[in-house]
Amino acid sequence: MYDDLKGKVAIITGARRGMGKSHVILLAKAGAKVVVSDISQEDCEKVVEEIKKAGGEAIAVKCDVSQKEEVDNLIKVAIEKWGKVDILVNNAGIAQFKPFLELTEEEWDRTININLKGYFLCAQAAAKEMVKQKSGVIINIASIAMGQVGVGFPTLAHYCASKGGIVGMTETMALELAPYNIRVNAIAPGAIDTPMVDPLKSDAKTMEGTLARIPLHRMGKPEEVSNLVLFLASDGSSYMTGSTVVVDGGWLAM
């Protein structure tokens, strides 16, 4: 399955743990040459070693996605190593729980800079290379906490704003990049069992309330999102662009 990913070059941000690590490992298993990127070079190298031991091809590149110079270097290293960029998975993100009335400007800016500006910087840099080859796939990891057709979430105004922005940006990018055969889609996960949701899990009452909103009555596994990443990266989704696909155990159906 997904044989068309063999030899493709994929960059995954926020790939040292959680969903990002799951994405990069499954892409490597499908035959893609992967760039493991995150803010810790040491952590990225550990993921690379894991991939190489399983027979995959991978390199590690430290990158703070909110910094344009580091993003440009990320793309440059991928091009120097493998000559192209076929797939970008914008996954890097933070979620700091803070009541709206207590949220500081610094906390707001940090979340927007990483979760939204970072996606813009990475997508633009990768797309400039994809335009040259007249092909490419960009996958943006959003969230059901995106407002409108999704949900708002108490203590996450800045996070929800960033994820809603990702959906709007994804649709606009899809329109502008379609003439170059570059497809852009988003994935909106619900509650996925990663380190990001540890604050939810540490409070029994909050966890009980969260599970009560999920028809499948459990948190999702990172690989249950990664399976969709593989599909969107492959030719199996060749007629999909500008879409936001929800993976939430039925949360939004409630």
Legacy VTK file of the C-alpha trace (Angstrom):
# vtk DataFile Version 3.0
C-alpha trace
ASCII
DATASET POLYDATA
POINTS 254 float
0.000 0.000 0.000
1.194 3.528 -0.828
3.961 2.242 -3.114
3.880 5.621 -4.832
5.597 7.145 -1.781
8.822 5.228 -2.438
11.598 7.673 -3.208
9.512 10.703 -2.295
11.117 13.296 -0.022
9.021 14.283 2.970
9.635 16.961 5.590
7.785 16.622 8.883
7.937 19.369 11.503
7.388 18.727 15.185
8.590 15.174 14.555
10.535 14.366 17.718
7.526 12.954 19.600
3.769 12.482 19.583
1.866 12.653 16.307
4.809 14.086 14.402
6.997 11.123 15.289
4.208 8.767 14.282
3.792 10.578 10.942
7.489 10.451 10.091
7.889 6.791 11.037
4.920 5.677 8.920
6.047 7.782 5.947
9.500 6.201 6.205
7.955 2.723 6.373
6.052 3.568 3.185
9.378 4.221 1.470
9.666 8.010 1.705
12.987 9.664 2.462
12.167 11.707 5.533
13.477 14.855 7.173
12.857 14.699 10.918
12.570 18.268 12.157
11.938 19.799 15.569
13.499 22.179 18.090
15.839 19.532 19.566
18.522 18.124 17.288
19.288 15.404 19.823
15.679 14.197 19.952
15.439 14.274 16.156
18.609 12.181 15.859
17.039 9.532 18.110
14.044 9.292 15.770
16.374 9.094 12.764
18.256 6.184 14.368
14.963 4.395 14.971
14.003 4.843 11.323
17.394 3.730 10.026
17.325 0.594 12.189
14.022 -0.280 10.523
15.620 0.142 7.089
14.403 3.644 6.257
16.201 6.760 5.050
16.153 9.817 7.285
18.051 12.913 8.352
17.554 15.233 11.321
17.358 19.012 11.031
16.804 21.283 14.010
14.267 23.988 13.201
12.213 26.537 15.100
9.392 27.012 12.592
8.692 30.533 13.840
12.109 31.656 12.559
12.337 32.197 8.789
16.111 31.656 8.647
15.757 28.242 10.275
12.867 27.295 7.979
14.866 28.314 4.918
17.755 26.191 6.164
15.428 23.222 6.679
14.365 23.320 3.030
17.931 23.964 1.882
19.263 20.907 3.710
16.539 18.698 2.222
17.317 19.952 -1.288
21.073 19.506 -0.809
20.573 15.970 0.465
17.899 14.652 -1.905
17.376 17.306 -4.592
13.660 17.924 -4.062
10.756 18.250 -1.645
7.642 16.222 -2.484
5.731 16.273 0.791
5.495 18.707 3.693
3.650 17.802 6.864
3.167 20.938 8.952
2.789 19.407 12.388
4.819 21.528 14.833
2.625 23.200 17.412
2.094 24.098 21.049
-0.939 24.225 23.309
-0.678 26.204 26.525
-3.842 26.118 28.612
-4.602 29.609 29.945
-7.900 31.390 30.715
-8.692 34.104 28.163
-8.723 36.910 30.737
-5.280 35.890 31.975
-3.694 35.326 28.563
-0.694 37.596 27.999
0.350 39.187 24.736
3.594 37.209 24.857
1.709 33.917 25.232
-0.645 34.848 22.394
2.240 35.798 20.089
4.224 32.647 20.843
1.293 30.376 20.014
0.390 32.218 16.804
4.032 32.416 15.725
4.583 28.674 16.063
1.162 27.273 15.158
0.187 29.614 12.317
3.124 31.728 11.166
5.309 28.624 11.301
2.938 26.772 8.969
2.984 29.723 6.577
6.786 29.946 6.539
7.282 26.210 5.998
4.533 25.919 3.380
5.756 28.914 1.392
9.382 27.748 1.403
8.440 24.193 0.419
5.931 25.336 -2.203
8.570 27.439 -3.964
10.521 24.217 -4.548
7.396 22.241 -5.479
6.468 24.840 -8.106
9.747 24.097 -9.889
8.858 20.413 -10.240
5.147 21.073 -10.860
4.064 18.692 -8.116
3.816 18.373 -4.366
1.657 17.724 -1.342
1.260 19.905 1.729
-0.596 18.569 4.763
-1.440 20.961 7.586
-2.323 19.536 10.987
-5.154 21.655 12.373
-7.592 20.585 15.115
-11.302 20.262 15.812
-10.616 23.163 18.211
-10.854 25.564 15.269
-14.192 27.299 15.840
-17.047 27.562 13.298
-17.595 24.003 11.970
-15.302 22.786 14.751
-15.493 23.749 18.407
-14.156 26.400 20.725
-12.270 25.153 23.772
-12.058 26.947 27.144
-8.538 28.143 28.102
-7.306 27.741 24.500
-8.368 30.963 22.745
-4.919 31.441 21.205
-4.669 27.794 20.138
-8.153 27.787 18.600
-7.384 31.022 16.748
-4.244 29.465 15.270
-5.982 26.256 14.214
-8.911 28.113 12.645
-6.377 30.186 10.760
-4.701 27.036 9.473
-7.977 25.850 7.926
-8.547 29.162 6.151
-4.951 29.287 4.960
-5.156 25.684 3.712
-8.160 26.467 1.514
-6.514 29.582 0.059
-3.213 27.810 -0.572
-5.078 24.998 -2.336
-6.645 27.487 -4.745
-3.421 29.308 -5.528
-1.212 26.225 -5.837
-3.577 23.998 -7.826
-2.240 25.300 -11.184
1.165 23.891 -10.197
-0.276 20.457 -9.328
0.377 21.052 -5.640
-2.341 19.704 -3.373
-2.965 21.209 0.066
-5.174 19.583 2.688
-5.655 19.797 6.435
-6.339 17.223 9.110
-8.357 18.169 12.191
-7.637 15.675 14.978
-9.734 15.498 18.103
-8.331 14.315 21.440
-5.229 12.297 20.550
-3.125 10.612 23.219
0.105 12.620 22.974
2.196 14.661 25.446
0.221 17.757 24.388
-2.894 16.487 26.185
-1.115 15.544 29.419
-2.781 18.491 31.231
-6.176 16.987 30.364
-5.164 13.514 31.484
-3.769 14.760 34.792
-7.194 15.977 35.927
-9.663 13.133 36.364
-12.738 15.369 36.146
-11.536 17.094 32.982
-10.632 13.749 31.422
-14.044 12.314 32.281
-15.754 15.327 30.706
-13.609 15.041 27.578
-14.337 11.337 27.070
-18.038 12.000 27.600
-17.997 14.150 24.449
-16.435 11.409 22.321
-18.861 8.763 21.001
-16.057 6.175 20.796
-15.324 7.056 24.436
-11.544 7.005 24.127
-8.686 9.153 22.975
-7.282 8.548 19.534
-3.878 7.020 18.878
-1.247 9.025 16.957
-1.099 6.371 14.227
-4.838 6.783 13.627
-4.023 10.280 12.389
-0.830 9.172 10.647
-2.783 6.711 8.512
-4.658 9.690 7.065
-1.373 11.543 6.534
-0.197 8.603 4.420
-3.386 8.664 2.360
-3.260 12.418 1.747
0.421 12.179 0.810
-0.262 9.411 -1.712
-1.794 9.341 -5.179
-4.833 7.701 -3.611
-6.001 11.200 -2.684
-5.089 12.743 -6.044
-8.474 14.485 -6.420
-8.401 15.994 -2.945
-7.263 19.540 -2.287
-8.548 22.299 -0.034
-10.176 19.754 2.290
-10.119 19.540 6.070
-10.613 15.952 7.211
-11.736 15.341 10.799
-10.349 12.466 12.890
-12.081 12.819 16.247
-13.868 9.647 17.318
-17.188 11.300 16.504
-16.773 14.424 18.705
-18.171 16.844 16.109
-21.094 14.526 15.404
-22.411 15.047 18.945
LINES 1 255
254 0 1 2 3 4 5 6 7 8 9 10 11 12 13 14 15 16 17 18 19 20 21 22 23 24 25 26 27 28 29 30 31 32 33 34 35 36 37 38 39 40 41 42 43 44 45 46 47 48 49 50 51 52 53 54 55 56 57 58 59 60 61 62 63 64 65 66 67 68 69 70 71 72 73 74 75 76 77 78 79 80 81 82 83 84 85 86 87 88 89 90 91 92 93 94 95 96 97 98 99 100 101 102 103 104 105 106 107 108 109 110 111 112 113 114 115 116 117 118 119 120 121 122 123 124 125 126 127 128 129 130 131 132 133 134 135 136 137 138 139 140 141 142 143 144 145 146 147 148 149 150 151 152 153 154 155 156 157 158 159 160 161 162 163 164 165 166 167 168 169 170 171 172 173 174 175 176 177 178 179 180 181 182 183 184 185 186 187 188 189 190 191 192 193 194 195 196 197 198 199 200 201 202 203 204 205 206 207 208 209 210 211 212 213 214 215 216 217 218 219 220 221 222 223 224 225 226 227 228 229 230 231 232 233 234 235 236 237 238 239 240 241 242 243 244 245 246 247 248 249 250 251 252 253
